[in-house]
């Protein structure tokens, strides 16, 4: 017979809760970010967590200088560690060394972010790098690696034209791409999905936490009642998502999380665009324990907000107030007045 909370005495319930907290606190969560040099990996970590990793607009900063040097852990919160791996593409000699380090390190990571510059159309280098990392992997190891991967398009703010929109809500600003830019980002995300994810779709196993007593009997789905986890084998595209949500509306949120796990996410460290969405996917892939422990990181869309007085250092922005539906000013024009003394 299944035991419920009501069957436990207060002392027993406290003991169970203490054991759960201990289990959560003892677990270490490891997230690694990889990709070509210069795509903004360090800048993204700085934007997400307020760290001060060194960045440089000209030359690579994240490097391993010594033979056998370990990739340093970046402590974010208690039990949450990020690993900023050296960027590939610096040189053939460095790439050979770094890809071997990737191959060794990524197996012990819980989530892997593969960063690609948003304003880039070439996929050959990243595809070749991914294939080199998987050389010598068994099919099972390849499946594990692909299931951990989330592809992100960094530096979305550099796409021009047109200007980005800064929605001013009180003293907070949230940045949104103009419709044309949004459409471009969506098309790029689909292109990279087709290129990097769909070819390995049969290997992917997506997972999410069970918060709805999931009991669906359907090909591809598996539920671990003890760990409260739901697994889906295969790549859930938009068509499958719509089909499942219409057929089983009571599980819509579960399907949405499984779908989001393997979407390509455009983001911007400068404009703090889509950082909340990225962190949601990271926590979901880490599991319910991480979601419980680190949920404050995404509470209130805090990662996507910038104080209004800090936006004066940014340019090419159109500031818009939703309440009055008015354009307050455009930073590019304002900067021109300061530089040339004209309007």
JOURQUI-V761577 format. One record per helix or strand of 3 or more residues. SS is the DSSP state (h for helix, s for strand). FROM is the first residue (numbers start at 1). LEN is the number of residues. If there is no record, write none. Layout:
{{SS,FROM,LEN} {SS,FROM,LEN}}
This chain:
{{h,5,3} {h,10,17} {s,29,8} {h,41,9} {s,74,4} {s,80,5} {h,92,17} {s,111,7} {h,124,10} {h,139,10} {s,149,6} {h,156,3} {s,164,6} {s,172,5} {h,179,22} {s,205,5} {s,221,4} {s,229,5} {h,238,10} {h,249,12} {h,275,12} {h,288,17} {h,308,6} {s,317,5} {s,326,5} {h,331,10}}
